[in-house]
Amino acid sequence: MKLDILIIGQGIAGTITSFQLINKGYSVGIINNTIQTPSSKLASAIINPLSGKKWHQIAHFYAFLEDSISSYKGIEKIINQSILQPKDHVYFFQSREEQIIAKQQINPAWYEINEEKAFKNINSPHGYAQIKQCYCIDQEVLFEKWKLYIAHHYYYDASSFEHSALKYENNCWQYRDIQARNIIFCEGIGAKQNPFFNNLPFTKNRGDVLYVNIAGLDNNYIYSFKERLVPIQDQLFWLGSNHTWEYTDLLKNEEWAIRCLQDLQEQLPYPIQLIDHKVAERPTSIGQQAMAMQHKDYPNMGLLNGLGTRGFLQASTHCKDLLTKMQL
Ligand SMILES: Cc1cc2nc3c(=O)[nH]c(=O)nc-3n(C[C@H](O)[C@H](O)[C@H](O)COP(=O)(O)OP(=O)(O)OC[C@H]3O[C@@H](n4cnc5c(N)ncnc54)[C@H](O)[C@@H]3O)c2cc1C
């Protein structure tokens, strides 16, 4: 089989890369294993203009937003299903001091601070901020429908890519019965095993996520208390997450889960039912810079990785840069 580009991995990086290439008229193939819980499937999959709890606006946010909206809208057209939904994000201050810091940093284009002691039925003794320009992405629909689309119209193989079986012949990549003019690795933390890019500053951290059922809570908002609560469907919400940099396993952090549920129950007037608890690793880099690069010896080999905590916002822009570098 002959392809223009073979892509390894179908998290958010591989999905966006394949979309942008198809949009330019190239033929693509994806090889993606499903051995572990990939970061993209466990992410809250929101787009948010704020960086952490310091109330800093993400640099170049509008440029990232424009590129990502263009990709998600393009994918929506192809799969004929909605995946991107604008949602306001209600951030409940946990102390008076936090509210003062937020006010000092405020850019009225982004937030509206409210001194009121309640938002709807939710107790909010220190006030809250309502943040605009936030979006939720339905990642389940995105990844499943996109996989089906690629399998139907191009080539999709749900197996593990073996780097040692990749050969370079006549300026093309040969992998088993596939001949591709270019190859792009979008392997998330799997890149640690990639011998072609083994000198990059890859790192990773782990995050626990809870899935909770909350009858009565309005699912038209994203909520931030000590942790973030993101609507998935009906009364089902995503709750998390922690960032652990030093760890030896991916066992559930039960202590964090209990504390997280207790903290949330203190603020919510509705009963919270725990449905599931999962753990995943975020692919990142030292200095937390995304990596969109060509191989130093092979201009037709690329890598998109290290998307950290903002893959759903930043993948499109970094992918665009990578394709420009690779002259695709
Ligand atoms: C708890 C948590 C919450 C998050 N919340 C958000 C959020 O709200 N917003 C946001 O923008 N980001 C969020 N992130 C970060 C985001 O998930 C990552 O930036 C993004 O998912 C990274 O995507 P990726 O495609 O690079 O990697 P991955 O999602 O890990 O995808 C890599 C894929 O490649 C496959 N693969 C790897 N090696 C091979 C191989 N040899 N052969 C075949 N397939 C292979 C893997 O199985 C996987 O499917 C969160 C992350 C976590 C863990």
Ligand as a Chemical Component Dictionary entry (heavy atoms), coordinates in Angstrom:
data_LIG
# 
_chem_comp.id                   LIG 
_chem_comp.type                 NON-POLYMER 
_chem_comp.pdbx_formal_charge   0 
_chem_comp.three_letter_code    LIG 
# 
loop_
_chem_comp_atom.comp_id 
_chem_comp_atom.atom_id 
_chem_comp_atom.alt_atom_id 
_chem_comp_atom.type_symbol 
_chem_comp_atom.charge 
_chem_comp_atom.model_Cartn_x 
_chem_comp_atom.model_Cartn_y 
_chem_comp_atom.model_Cartn_z 
_chem_comp_atom.pdbx_ordinal 
LIG C1  C1  C 0 -5.881 14.019 33.698 1  
LIG C2  C2  C 0 -5.568 14.842 32.490 2  
LIG C3  C3  C 0 -6.331 15.983 32.216 3  
LIG C4  C4  C 0 -6.053 16.759 31.067 4  
LIG N1  N1  N 0 -6.873 17.817 30.753 5  
LIG C5  C5  C 0 -6.656 18.514 29.604 6  
LIG C6  C6  C 0 -7.545 19.565 29.183 7  
LIG O1  O1  O 0 -8.558 19.848 29.795 8  
LIG N2  N2  N 0 -7.253 20.265 28.062 9  
LIG C7  C7  C 0 -6.145 19.959 27.311 10 
LIG O2  O2  O 0 -5.921 20.638 26.294 11 
LIG N3  N3  N 0 -5.295 18.976 27.676 12 
LIG C8  C8  C 0 -5.526 18.238 28.791 13 
LIG N4  N4  N 0 -4.679 17.232 29.158 14 
LIG C9  C9  C 0 -3.471 17.007 28.386 15 
LIG C10 C10 C 0 -3.767 16.301 27.109 16 
LIG O3  O3  O 0 -4.449 15.129 27.416 17 
LIG C11 C11 C 0 -2.447 16.003 26.385 18 
LIG O4  O4  O 0 -1.821 17.206 26.059 19 
LIG C12 C12 C 0 -2.749 15.262 25.095 20 
LIG O5  O5  O 0 -3.683 14.262 25.317 21 
LIG C13 C13 C 0 -1.521 14.643 24.495 22 
LIG O6  O6  O 0 -1.949 14.039 23.311 23 
LIG P1  P1  P 0 -0.993 13.144 22.420 24 
LIG O7  O7  O 0 -1.769 12.836 21.204 25 
LIG O8  O8  O 0 0.335  13.795 22.287 26 
LIG O9  O9  O 0 -0.735 11.813 23.296 27 
LIG P2  P2  P 0 -1.714 10.605 23.693 28 
LIG O10 O10 O 0 -3.070 11.078 23.992 29 
LIG O11 O11 O 0 -1.015 9.829  24.747 30 
LIG O12 O12 O 0 -1.816 9.749  22.372 31 
LIG C14 C14 C 0 -0.742 8.966  21.892 32 
LIG C15 C15 C 0 -1.320 7.774  21.167 33 
LIG O13 O13 O 0 -0.258 7.060  20.531 34 
LIG C16 C16 C 0 -0.413 5.671  20.780 35 
LIG N5  N5  N 0 0.912  5.038  20.665 36 
LIG C17 C17 C 0 2.024  5.303  21.381 37 
LIG N6  N6  N 0 3.050  4.522  20.992 38 
LIG C18 C18 C 0 2.564  3.738  19.977 39 
LIG C19 C19 C 0 3.120  2.716  19.165 40 
LIG N7  N7  N 0 4.409  2.311  19.275 41 
LIG N8  N8  N 0 2.330  2.096  18.251 42 
LIG C20 C20 C 0 1.021  2.484  18.089 43 
LIG N9  N9  N 0 0.449  3.456  18.838 44 
LIG C21 C21 C 0 1.205  4.075  19.768 45 
LIG C22 C22 C 0 -1.027 5.599  22.180 46 
LIG O14 O14 O 0 -1.673 4.372  22.445 47 
LIG C23 C23 C 0 -2.004 6.772  22.099 48 
LIG O15 O15 O 0 -3.248 6.353  21.569 49 
LIG C24 C24 C 0 -4.956 16.421 30.257 50 
LIG C25 C25 C 0 -4.202 15.268 30.542 51 
LIG C26 C26 C 0 -4.525 14.454 31.642 52 
LIG C27 C27 C 0 -3.753 13.185 31.898 53 
# 
loop_
_chem_comp_bond.comp_id 
_chem_comp_bond.atom_id_1 
_chem_comp_bond.atom_id_2 
_chem_comp_bond.value_order 
_chem_comp_bond.pdbx_ordinal 
LIG C1  C2  SING 1  
LIG C2  C3  SING 2  
LIG C2  C26 DOUB 3  
LIG C3  C4  DOUB 4  
LIG C4  N1  SING 5  
LIG C4  C24 SING 6  
LIG N1  C5  DOUB 7  
LIG C5  C6  SING 8  
LIG C5  C8  SING 9  
LIG C6  O1  DOUB 10 
LIG C6  N2  SING 11 
LIG N2  C7  SING 12 
LIG C7  O2  DOUB 13 
LIG C7  N3  SING 14 
LIG N3  C8  DOUB 15 
LIG C8  N4  SING 16 
LIG N4  C9  SING 17 
LIG N4  C24 SING 18 
LIG C9  C10 SING 19 
LIG C10 O3  SING 20 
LIG C10 C11 SING 21 
LIG C11 O4  SING 22 
LIG C11 C12 SING 23 
LIG C12 O5  SING 24 
LIG C12 C13 SING 25 
LIG C13 O6  SING 26 
LIG O6  P1  SING 27 
LIG P1  O7  DOUB 28 
LIG P1  O8  SING 29 
LIG P1  O9  SING 30 
LIG O9  P2  SING 31 
LIG P2  O10 DOUB 32 
LIG P2  O11 SING 33 
LIG P2  O12 SING 34 
LIG O12 C14 SING 35 
LIG C14 C15 SING 36 
LIG C15 O13 SING 37 
LIG C15 C23 SING 38 
LIG O13 C16 SING 39 
LIG C16 N5  SING 40 
LIG C16 C22 SING 41 
LIG N5  C17 SING 42 
LIG N5  C21 SING 43 
LIG C17 N6  DOUB 44 
LIG N6  C18 SING 45 
LIG C18 C19 SING 46 
LIG C18 C21 DOUB 47 
LIG C19 N7  SING 48 
LIG C19 N8  DOUB 49 
LIG N8  C20 SING 50 
LIG C20 N9  DOUB 51 
LIG N9  C21 SING 52 
LIG C22 O14 SING 53 
LIG C22 C23 SING 54 
LIG C23 O15 SING 55 
LIG C24 C25 DOUB 56 
LIG C25 C26 SING 57 
LIG C26 C27 SING 58 
# 
